[in-house]
Amino acid sequence: MKFLVKKSPDGFIKTINDEISSILNRNFDSFFPEYVMSETYEKMAMPVEIHEKDTEYKIMAELPGVKKEDLDIEIDKNYLTVCAKRHEEKKEDTKSFRKSEFKYGEFSRTVYFPEEINIEDTKAKLEDGVLKITAPKKVVEKQDKKKLAVE
């Protein structure tokens, strides 16, 4: 008992918490590589904005550089999936040098709705790099009350 040091409970818990955090950070950094949150990933991501109204959902997705023919949108009951392909190519030619850059990528985003949407009346429009989808909610017929007889 040569190195016995009295610590307050708060300090002890903080020390243990710091140690656990340090161990987790060291061990899990390899599972989540830096490129996941890098600038390239952010450029290929599809930011989505969803507004719920009384009778419909309005979805907006930012898709700069994506053409209408490179979009694939599917609806299955409560799920809306948007798949997109991006192809960018930049070329610079001058007297002294030639520069060419290109980016290719595919990405998708699935949105879940708490209630079914009306597939037939759902519309999508791509304008100035923004995809706008209007998805009306499916009208559910109200049922009258019913008493059940116990057998």
Buried (B, 14 or more C-beta within 10 A) or exposed (E): EEEEEEEEEEEEEEEEEEEEEEEEEEEEEEEEEEEEEEEEEEEBEBEBEBEEEEEBBEBBBEBEEBEEEBBEBEBEEEEBEBBBBBEEEEEEEEEEEEEEEEEEBEBEBEBEBEEBBBBEEBEBEBEEEEBBBBBBBBEEEEEEEEEEEEE
